[in-house]
């Protein structure tokens, strides 16, 4: 049975036990225009039967359920809100076309490819190593203006040095040429005399990015390097102190950066050593990257297929508000609520706990009732 509700119903964080569509429709009056990120991990329709749920539905029924859920979800988003949907090859391409119809093709942002495993399955014809995240937003331009960049990692930081003792600190260099074509001015085609006396010009079909006057200004400000001997093609100095805003996210998310299904299973085994772990859990680092890009502390995160609780656990650690919906009562009792209780108590040292500096705190409410299994067909 569900534990008695010990948290005030007015708390910002909630677990709702019930069907995703019913919960979404019921939340409209309260949450319309309030959700900054909806991160959904629905059944993939792989035709498999897992220990904790049955992932088998008629294709048309699966699509219709997802369509209804996404239509109910759309009004809940803020003007800069976004939807991220986990999928694999079973239904991804059909879902993309369906979501274009629901949201409009102009709302599509990208398809993220996640390297879910580093191991190879030798019992099949092709070993699947990735899954997808389909990303949509209400307003692409507004979302781009508010989305967060990724912090510089060790690989990027290693590219910066200060060989000339520049008082502005470490720097790396960038190409100062660009393709010639429409829009380029005649003032961008000229010879440059290097400190060594050698004369250079851009390769055929290329132009300088700057006019000569602008290049002279950059040289006077010591923002151009000609190499240690003064005999290299000029390159622009880019200072670390001026690029702290971070990196534009790419659509390839390797396991080394965001974890794998196996690393997520290990985390769950540490939390629940006596239980059979979910077969396909998501690592906390993967969820954290989504929430970092698409939200800020205090924003509301929605997950209507909560499963073992990765999204609300990460949202809590990253100090976001959250609403988590899960239909299966057994999953809520065995995984979701105990995991969230550990997060609140500061008793979950795994996942992103250390990176987030999480030591416990906060609360959540529990409401709703389990729904009968209706997806199979």
PEBELBEL-V705629 format. One record per pair of residues at least 24 apart in sequence whose C-alpha atoms are under 10 Angstrom apart, sorted by the first residue. I is the first residue (numbers start at 0). J is the second residue. If there is no record, write none. Layout:
I&J / I&J
This chain:
0&328 / 0&329 / 0&331 / 0&332 / 1&328 / 1&329 / 1&331 / 1&332 / 1&336 / 1&365 / 1&366 / 1&367 / 1&368 / 1&369 / 2&332 / 2&336 / 2&365 / 3&365 / 3&366 / 4&363 / 4&364 / 4&365 / 4&366 / 5&362 / 5&363 / 5&364 / 5&365 / 6&362 / 6&363 / 6&364 / 6&365 / 7&362 / 7&363 / 7&364 / 7&365 / 8&363 / 8&364 / 8&365 / 8&366 / 9&363 / 9&364 / 10&320 / 10&361 / 10&362 / 10&363 / 10&364 / 10&365 / 11&297 / 11&299 / 11&319 / 11&320 / 11&321 / 11&322 / 11&361 / 11&362 / 11&363 / 11&364 / 12&299 / 12&300 / 12&301 / 12&311 / 12&314 / 12&315 / 12&319 / 12&320 / 12&321 / 12&322 / 12&323 / 12&361 / 12&362 / 12&363 / 12&364 / 12&365 / 13&301 / 13&311 / 13&320 / 13&321 / 13&322 / 13&323 / 13&324 / 13&362 / 13&363 / 13&364 / 13&365 / 13&366 / 14&302 / 14&303 / 14&305 / 14&308 / 14&311 / 14&321 / 14&322 / 14&323 / 14&324 / 14&325 / 14&331 / 14&335 / 14&336 / 14&339 / 14&363 / 14&364 / 14&365 / 14&366 / 14&367 / 15&303 / 15&305 / 15&322 / 15&323 / 15&324 / 15&325 / 15&326 / 15&331 / 15&364 / 15&365 / 15&366 / 15&367 / 15&368 / 15&369 / 16&303 / 16&305 / 16&323 / 16&324 / 16&325 / 16&326 / 16&327 / 16&328 / 16&330 / 16&331 / 16&365 / 16&366 / 16&367 / 16&368 / 16&369 / 16&370 / 17&303 / 17&304 / 17&324 / 17&325 / 17&326 / 17&327 / 17&328 / 17&366 / 17&367 / 17&368 / 17&369 / 17&370 / 17&371 / 18&303 / 18&304 / 18&324 / 18&325 / 18&326 / 18&327 / 18&367 / 18&368 / 18&369 / 18&370 / 18&371 / 18&372 / 18&373 / 19&64 / 19&65 / 19&67 / 19&68 / 19&71 / 19&72 / 19&302 / 19&303 / 19&304 / 19&305 / 19&323 / 19&324 / 19&325 / 19&326 / 19&370 / 20&64 / 20&65 / 20&66 / 20&67 / 20&68 / 20&69 / 20&70 / 20&71 / 20&72 / 20&303 / 20&324 / 21&68 / 21&71 / 21&370 / 22&68 / 22&71 / 22&72 / 22&303 / 22&323 / 22&324 / 22&325 / 22&326 / 22&367 / 23&67 / 23&68 / 23&69 / 23&70 / 23&71 / 23&72 / 23&73 / 23&74 / 23&75 / 23&301 / 23&303 / 23&324 / 24&67 / 24&68 / 24&70 / 24&71 / 24&72 / 24&74 / 24&75 / 25&71 / 26&71 / 26&72 / 26&75 / 27&71 / 27&72 / 27&73 / 27&74 / 27&75 / 28&75 / 29&75 / 30&72 / 30&74 / 30&75 / 30&76 / 30&77 / 30&299 / 31&72 / 31&73 / 31&74 / 31&75 / 31&76 / 31&77 / 32&73 / 32&74 / 32&75 / 32&76 / 32&77 / 32&78 / 32&79 / 32&80 / 33&74 / 33&75 / 33&76 / 33&77 / 33&78 / 33&80 / 33&298 / 33&299 / 33&300 / 33&301 / 34&72 / 34&73 / 34&74 / 34&75 / 34&76 / 34&77 / 34&78 / 34&79 / 34&80 / 34&81 / 34&82 / 34&294 / 34&298 / 34&299 / 34&300 / 34&301 / 34&320 / 34&321 / 34&322 / 35&75 / 35&76 / 35&77 / 35&78 / 35&79 / 35&80 / 35&81 / 35&82 / 35&136 / 35&290 / 35&293 / 35&294 / 35&295 / 35&297 / 35&298 / 35&299 / 35&300 / 35&301 / 35&320 / 36&75 / 36&76 / 36&77 / 36&79 / 36&80 / 36&81 / 36&82 / 36&83 / 36&136 / 36&289 / 36&290 / 36&292 / 36&293 / 36&294 / 36&295 / 36&298 / 36&299 / 36&300 / 36&301 / 36&302 / 36&321 / 37&69 / 37&72 / 37&73 / 37&75 / 37&76 / 37&80 / 37&81 / 37&82 / 37&83 / 37&84 / 37&134 / 37&135 / 37&289 / 37&290 / 37&293 / 37&299 / 37&300 / 37&301 / 37&302 / 37&303 / 37&310 / 37&321 / 37&322 / 38&81 / 38&82 / 38&83 / 38&84 / 38&85 / 38&132 / 38&133 / 38&134 / 38&286 / 38&289 / 38&290 / 38&300 / 38&301 / 38&302 / 38&303 / 38&304 / 38&305 / 38&310 / 39&69 / 39&82 / 39&83 / 39&84 / 39&85 / 39&86 / 39&132 / 39&133 / 39&301 / 39&302 / 39&303 / 39&304 / 39&305 / 39&310 / 40&83 / 40&84 / 40&85 / 40&86 / 40&132 / 40&280 / 40&281 / 40&302 / 40&303 / 40&304 / 40&305 / 40&306 / 40&310 / 41&65 / 41&84 / 41&85 / 41&86 / 41&302 / 41&303 / 41&304 / 41&305 / 41&306 / 42&85 / 42&86 / 42&87 / 42&90 / 42&304 / 42&374 / 43&85 / 43&86 / 43&87 / 43&88 / 43&89 / 43&90 / 43&91 / 44&86 / 44&87 / 44&88 / 44&89 / 44&90 / 44&374 / 44&375 / 45&87 / 45&88 / 45&89 / 45&90 / 46&89 / 46&375 / 49&277 / 49&278 / 49&279 / 50&275 / 50&276 / 50&277 / 50&278 / 51&275 / 51&276 / 51&277 / 51&278 / 51&306 / 51&307 / 51&327 / 51&329 / 51&330 / 52&277 / 52&278 / 52&306 / 52&327 / 52&330 / 52&372 / 53&372 / 53&374 / 53&375 / 54&374 / 54&375 / 55&374 / 55&375 / 55&376 / 56&373 / 56&374 / 56&375 / 56&376 / 57&374 / 57&375 / 57&376 / 58&89 / 58&90 / 58&93 / 58&376 / 59&376 / 60&374 / 60&375 / 60&376 / 61&90 / 61&94 / 61&374 / 61&375 / 61&376 / 62&90 / 62&93 / 62&94 / 62&97 / 62&98 / 63&97 / 64&373 / 64&374 / 65&94 / 65&97 / 65&98 / 66&94 / 66&97 / 66&98 / 66&100 / 66&101 / 67&101 / 68&303 / 69&97 / 69&98 / 69&101 / 69&102 / 70&98 / 70&101 / 70&102 / 72&301 / 72&303 / 73&101 / 73&102 / 73&136 / 73&137 / 74&137 / 75&301 / 76&136 / 76&137 / 76&299 / 76&300 / 76&301 / 77&136 / 77&137 / 77&138 / 77&299 / 78&136 / 78&137 / 78&138 / 78&139 / 78&141 / 78&142 / 79&136 / 79&137 / 79&138 / 79&139 / 79&140 / 79&141 / 79&142 / 79&143 / 79&144 / 79&145 / 79&146 / 79&293 / 79&294 / 80&135 / 80&136 / 80&137 / 80&138 / 80&139 / 80&141 / 80&142 / 80&145 / 80&146 / 80&293 / 80&294 / 80&299 / 80&300 / 81&106 / 81&107 / 81&108 / 81&134 / 81&135 / 81&136 / 81&137 / 81&138 / 81&139 / 81&142 / 81&146 / 81&293 / 81&294 / 82&106 / 82&107 / 82&108 / 82&132 / 82&133 / 82&134 / 82&135 / 82&136 / 82&137 / 82&293 / 82&301 / 83&108 / 83&109 / 83&110 / 83&111 / 83&131 / 83&132 / 83&133 / 83&134 / 83&135 / 83&136 / 83&289 / 83&293 / 83&302 / 84&110 / 84&111 / 84&131 / 84&132 / 84&133 / 84&134 / 84&135 / 85&111 / 85&112 / 85&113 / 85&130 / 85&131 / 85&132 / 85&133 / 85&134 / 85&281 / 86&112 / 86&129 / 86&130 / 86&131 / 86&132 / 86&133 / 87&112 / 87&113 / 87&127 / 87&129 / 87&130 / 87&131 / 87&132 / 88&127 / 88&129 / 88&130 / 88&131 / 91&130 / 91&131 / 91&132 / 91&133 / 92&133 / 94&133 / 95&133 / 95&134 / 98&133 / 98&134 / 98&135 / 99&135 / 102&135 / 102&136 / 102&137 / 103&135 / 103&136 / 103&137 / 104&135 / 105&135 / 105&136 / 105&137 / 105&138 / 105&139 / 106&134 / 106&135 / 106&136 / 106&137 / 106&138 / 106&139 / 106&140 / 107&133 / 107&134 / 107&135 / 107&136 / 107&137 / 107&138 / 107&139 / 108&133 / 108&134 / 108&135 / 108&136 / 108&137 / 108&138 / 108&139 / 108&142 / 108&143 / 109&133 / 109&134 / 109&135 / 109&249 / 109&250 / 110&134 / 110&135 / 110&249 / 110&250 / 110&251 / 111&248 / 111&249 / 111&250 / 111&251 / 111&252 / 112&249 / 112&250 / 112&251 / 112&252 / 112&253 / 113&250 / 113&251 / 113&252 / 113&253 / 113&254 / 113&256 / 113&257 / 113&258 / 113&259 / 113&285 / 114&251 / 114&252 / 114&253 / 114&254 / 114&255 / 114&256 / 114&257 / 114&258 / 114&259 / 114&260 / 115&252 / 115&253 / 115&254 / 115&257 / 115&258 / 115&259 / 115&260 / 115&261 / 115&262 / 115&279 / 115&281 / 115&282 / 115&285 / 116&253 / 116&254 / 116&258 / 116&259 / 116&260 / 116&261 / 116&262 / 117&253 / 117&254 / 117&255 / 117&258 / 117&259 / 117&260 / 117&261 / 118&261 / 128&254 / 128&259 / 129&251 / 129&252 / 129&253 / 129&254 / 129&259 / 131&250 / 131&251 / 131&252 / 132&250 / 132&289 / 136&293 / 142&293 / 143&292 / 143&293 / 145&292 / 145&293 / 145&294 / 145&295 / 146&247 / 146&248 / 146&290 / 146&291 / 146&292 / 146&293 / 146&294 / 146&295 / 147&244 / 147&245 / 147&246 / 147&247 / 147&248 / 147&289 / 147&290 / 147&291 / 147&292 / 147&293 / 147&294 / 147&295 / 148&243 / 148&244 / 148&245 / 148&246 / 148&247 / 148&248 / 148&288 / 148&291 / 148&292 / 148&293 / 149&243 / 149&244 / 149&245 / 149&246 / 149&247 / 149&248 / 149&249 / 149&288 / 149&291 / 149&292 / 150&243 / 150&244 / 150&245 / 150&246 / 150&247 / 150&248 / 150&291 / 151&239 / 151&242 / 151&243 / 151&244 / 151&245 / 151&246 / 152&245 / 152&246 / 152&256 / 155&239 / 155&245 / 155&246 / 156&239 / 158&239 / 159&237 / 159&238 / 159&239 / 160&238 / 160&239 / 161&238 / 162&227 / 163&224 / 163&227 / 165&221 / 165&222 / 165&238 / 167&238 / 167&239 / 167&240 / 167&241 / 168&238 / 168&239 / 168&240 / 168&241 / 169&236 / 169&237 / 169&238 / 169&239 / 169&240 / 170&222 / 170&235 / 170&236 / 170&237 / 170&238 / 170&239 / 170&240 / 170&241 / 170&242 / 171&224 / 171&234 / 171&235 / 171&236 / 171&237 / 171&238 / 171&239 / 172&222 / 172&223 / 172&224 / 172&233 / 172&234 / 172&235 / 172&236 / 172&237 / 172&238 / 173&223 / 173&224 / 173&233 / 173&234 / 173&235 / 173&236 / 173&237 / 174&207 / 174&208 / 174&232 / 174&233 / 174&234 / 174&235 / 174&236 / 175&201 / 175&206 / 175&207 / 175&208 / 175&209 / 175&214 / 175&223 / 175&232 / 175&233 / 175&234 / 175&235 / 175&236 / 176&200 / 176&201 / 176&202 / 176&205 / 176&206 / 176&207 / 176&208 / 176&209 / 176&232 / 176&233 / 176&234 / 176&235 / 177&201 / 177&202 / 177&204 / 177&205 / 177&206 / 177&207 / 177&208 / 177&209 / 178&202 / 178&203 / 178&204 / 178&205 / 178&206 / 178&207 / 178&208 / 179&203 / 179&204 / 179&205 / 179&206 / 179&207 / 179&208 / 180&204 / 180&205 / 180&206 / 183&207 / 183&208 / 183&209 / 184&208 / 184&209 / 184&210 / 185&210 / 186&210 / 186&211 / 186&212 / 187&211 / 187&212 / 187&214 / 191&232 / 191&233 / 192&230 / 192&232 / 192&233 / 193&225 / 193&226 / 193&228 / 193&229 / 193&230 / 193&231 / 193&232 / 193&233 / 194&225 / 194&226 / 194&228 / 194&229 / 194&230 / 194&231 / 195&225 / 195&228 / 195&229 / 195&230 / 195&231 / 196&229 / 196&230 / 197&229 / 197&230 / 197&231 / 197&232 / 198&230 / 198&232 / 199&230 / 199&231 / 199&232 / 199&233 / 200&232 / 200&233 / 201&232 / 207&233 / 247&292 / 248&288 / 248&292 / 252&285 / 252&288 / 253&285 / 254&282 / 254&284 / 254&285 / 256&284 / 256&285 / 256&288 / 257&281 / 257&282 / 257&283 / 257&284 / 257&285 / 257&286 / 257&287 / 257&288 / 258&282 / 258&283 / 258&284 / 258&285 / 258&286 / 258&350 / 259&283 / 259&284 / 259&285 / 262&350 / 263&309 / 263&349 / 263&350 / 265&349 / 265&350 / 266&347 / 266&348 / 266&349 / 266&350 / 267&307 / 267&309 / 267&334 / 267&338 / 267&349 / 267&350 / 269&347 / 269&348 / 269&349 / 270&334 / 270&337 / 270&338 / 270&341 / 270&346 / 270&347 / 270&348 / 270&349 / 271&333 / 271&334 / 271&337 / 271&338 / 274&333 / 274&334 / 276&307 / 276&334 / 277&306 / 277&307 / 277&330 / 277&334 / 280&306 / 280&307 / 280&308 / 280&309 / 281&307 / 281&308 / 281&309 / 281&310 / 282&309 / 282&310 / 282&313 / 282&350 / 282&351 / 283&308 / 283&309 / 283&310 / 283&312 / 283&313 / 283&314 / 283&349 / 283&350 / 283&351 / 283&352 / 284&309 / 284&313 / 284&350 / 284&351 / 284&352 / 284&354 / 285&309 / 285&310 / 285&313 / 285&350 / 285&351 / 286&310 / 286&311 / 286&312 / 286&313 / 286&314 / 286&351 / 287&312 / 287&313 / 287&314 / 287&316 / 287&317 / 287&350 / 287&351 / 287&355 / 290&314 / 290&317 / 290&319 / 291&317 / 294&319 / 295&319 / 295&320 / 296&320 / 297&321 / 305&330 / 305&331 / 305&335 / 306&330 / 306&331 / 306&334 / 306&335 / 307&331 / 307&332 / 307&333 / 307&334 / 307&335 / 307&336 / 307&337 / 307&338 / 307&339 / 308&334 / 308&335 / 308&336 / 308&337 / 308&338 / 308&339 / 309&334 / 309&335 / 309&338 / 309&339 / 309&350 / 311&335 / 311&338 / 311&339 / 311&342 / 312&338 / 312&339 / 312&340 / 312&341 / 312&342 / 312&343 / 312&347 / 312&350 / 312&351 / 312&352 / 313&339 / 313&342 / 313&350 / 313&351 / 313&352 / 313&355 / 315&339 / 315&342 / 315&343 / 315&357 / 315&359 / 315&360 / 315&361 / 315&362 / 315&363 / 316&342 / 316&343 / 316&345 / 316&350 / 316&351 / 316&352 / 316&353 / 316&354 / 316&355 / 316&356 / 316&357 / 316&358 / 316&359 / 316&360 / 316&361 / 317&351 / 317&352 / 317&354 / 317&355 / 317&356 / 317&357 / 318&355 / 318&357 / 318&360 / 318&361 / 320&361 / 320&363 / 321&363 / 322&363 / 322&364 / 323&365 / 324&365 / 324&366 / 324&367 / 325&367 / 325&368 / 325&369 / 325&370 / 326&367 / 326&368 / 326&369 / 326&370 / 326&371 / 326&372 / 327&368 / 327&369 / 327&370 / 327&371 / 327&372 / 328&368 / 328&369 / 328&370 / 329&369 / 331&369 / 336&363 / 336&365 / 339&363
